[in-house]
Amino acid sequence: MTQAPADVIPEGFKPLFRSSPLLELIGPLYSKGTGVNLVLGMRAEQKHCNSRGIIHGGILSSLADTTMGYAVAFATDAPKGLVTANLTVDFAGAANPGDWMQASVDIQKQGSRLAFANCFVTVGDQRIVRASGVFLVTDPPQTT
């Protein structure tokens, strides 16, 4: 399989619509779709690697957590504020520098106090991460 150049972003993705100091540090991140159809993606870089030369699990966990949180928060007309209450991550594969990683979400339930979601992070057609999150619904998100 031929690697895409690091500056090539798949069609339909644009810079993430909001950020944070952490996301600025690990990014850039890109988004496609909104709400329940949100997909986040990023190009794996050397700065994301662990000592084994593969993408660190913390980067993959952050990508999954962010995608689930943003998908749930912006799935309603009035965005919800959320705090991650629980995050479970299973690693089923690995990503390498140069890989395009993308995360998509399946929202299980959106309640008035808690929201539940699942996420897969893929590289190509391979699922490398399965994650699930429980989010505490708080005040509406702050705009940046």
N, C-alpha and C positions, 0 to 999 in steps of 0.2 A: 504494500500500500504506500502511495506517495504522500509525503507530508506537505501540507499547504504552508506557504511562507507565513511567518509570525504575524505579519500585518494584514493578512487576508481574513476578513470577518465574513461568515456565511450570509447569504442574501436574506434580507428581512430583519436582521438584527441592527440595532442602533444603540448608542451609548445609554447606559442605565439612566432612567428618569429621575432617580434620587440617589444620594450617596451618604456616606458616613466616613469618619476618619479611618475606621478599619477597612471599609471597602476601597477607599482611596489607596490604602497601603497595599492591599492584595490585588487590586484591579489592574487594568480596567475591566469592568463588567459590562455586558451588553444584554439588551432585552428584546423580546419579540412577543407580541400579544399583550393582553392586559387581563387583570383579575384571574378568573379560573383558568384562562388560557395562557397565562404568563409562562414564558420560558426564559431563563437566564443562561447566559453562556460566557465563557472566558477562554482565552488561549493560555495554556499552561506554559509557564516560563521557568527558567533556571531558579529564579528567586523563590519559587514555590516548592522546591525539592527538599526532601529529607536527605540524610546521610547515605541512603542507598541509591540516590539519583532518580527516585520516582516522586510524584507529587505527594506532598505531606497530607496525611489524613485530616489534619486541622483545616487545610484549605478546602478539601472536598466537603467536610462537615459545614464549614462556613457558607459555601455555595448552596448546599441543600437547605440549611436553616434560613438563609436570606431569601431564597426562592419561595419556600413555603410561607414565610412571614409576609412577604410582599404580595403573594397571590391571595392569601386570606384577607389581608388588610384592605386590598383594593378590589375585592370581589363584590363589594356593595357600593351603591351610589355615594353614600357617606362613608369615606374610608374609616376603618377601625384602627385604634391603637392596640398594639399587641406586645407582649413580653413572652419570650420562650420559657415555658414551665418545664418541659421535658423534651429531650432530643435523643432519639435512638438512631444509631448509624451502623449499618453493616457494610463492610467492604468486600466486594465480590470480584474485584479486579484492580487494575492500576492505570494511572495516566502518566505520560512522559512529557518532558518539555517539547513544545511544538504541537501537542494534541489540542484539539478543540473540545472542551468539556461543556456539556449543557445539561441543565436541570429542568425537569417538568414536574408538575404537581397534580395530585388528585386530592381535592378537598373532601374529607369524609363528613364533617359536621361543623356548622357555624352556629354556636349558641350565643346567648347574651353574656355569658361569663367565660366560656372556654370554646376553643376551636381546635379541630383535629385535622391533620393533613399527612399525606404520604408523598414521597418524592423519589424519583430515580435520577441519578446522574449518569450520563452516557458519554462514551467516546466512540464516535461512529455508531455502529449498530450494537455495541457492547454495553450492557449495563454494568457499571463498576461500583455503584453505590446504591443502596436502598436505605432510605431514611424515613422516620416518622416523627412528627412533632405534635406537641400539645402546647397551645398558646393561651395565655391569660388575656382576655379582652380588657383594655384599659381606656384611657382617654384617647380621643382621635389623634392620629399622628401629627407631629409638627411639620410644617412645610419648610423646605430649605430654599 
